[in-house]
């Protein structure tokens, strides 16, 4: 008989939150950088590139994220 081991890992659940510190405008880029554990500059460059095709797609994405991602308390 083989015994089954239950993995009881205590992994913390990550939450997507706009931080109070490190914001440039609304903290959207910092929120994604913290969540995915990448450099905030890379996220800001990607967001800036979304503004190139006419501006509206990037602005829409940014404002939508600003409204949907909660801020830290």
N, C-alpha and C positions, 0 to 999 in steps of 0.2 A: 504494500500500500504506500502510496506517496502522500506525503503531507503537504497541504497547501499553506503557503506563507502569505499572510495578509500584509500588504504594505501599508504601514501607518505613517506615511510621510506627512509632515506638518508644513505644507507649502502655504505660504501666505497668498491670498487672492489679491492680484494687482487690480487697482482701480484707475481708470482714466480720469484724472482730475487736473484742472488748470491751477498751477501753483500760484501762491501769492508772491513769491520771490522769483526773480529771473524773468519776469514778463517784459516784453517790449511793447506790445499793444494790449492784447487780451490774454496771453498765455497759452494760446492754442498750440504753437510750435513747441513750447516747453512741455506741455502736457503729453504730446506724442513722443517727444524725446525721452521723457522720464519713463513712459509706459514701455517703450520698445528698447530702452537702455542704449540709446545712440546719442551722438552729439547733436545738440540743439541747432548748431549752424547748418548741418546737413538738412534738417527738417525745414529750416527757414529758406534755404536755397530751393528746395523742392516746392515749397509753397509759393515762392517768388516766381518760379518757372510756370506755375499754373496761371499767373496773371498775364503772360505773354500773348496767348491767343485772344486778344480783344479785351482782356481784363475781367469780363463778367464771370467766366468759369471759376477763376481763382477767388474772386470776391464772394461769389455765392458759396463756395466750399468753406471759406474762412468764416463767414458770418453764420453759416449753418453749424459749424463746429463750435463757434463761440456760444451759440444759443443752447446747443445740446450737451456740451461737456460741462459738468458742474464745477464750480470753483471750490478750492479748499476752504474749510471753515476757519 
